[in-house]
């Protein structure tokens, strides 16, 4: 008696791909939500505010640029000024807004005493926030240093 073999189909292999359909569905729902809510965020309640003759709103703190070149000339907001006009310009900026920042740029050849003198002028004018403007230097190159080990003998 001969036995016959029945053909079997191979079992299906597990799927290793990500099913993108749920991901796309979620993204489309989020896009629709953002499209609907974006106009609601922009529009605010319209209110007719009362008028008053009170003080003006405080302006945001700004900065005054103070630069010294290697010849010793001083520039306030990129305008060259005489020494007596520097103090007046700083005083005027301090009266407008005491939170004004002074951004000090000094050439490397300018003596330290001159920089301190300008800082003192700003301080007397009521400007106590002083920042120093510098340029970023290139990172130092790594140099191999060979250290000779002492020989015992």
Buried (B, 14 or more C-beta within 10 A) or exposed (E): EEEEEEEEEEEEEEEEEEEEEEEEEEEEEEEEEEEEEEEEEEEEEEEEEEEEEEEEEEEEEEBBBBBBBEEEEBBBEEEEBEEEEBBEBBBEBBEEBEEBBBBBBBEEEBEEEBBEBBBEBBBEBBBEEBEEEEEEEEEEEEEEEEEEEEEEE
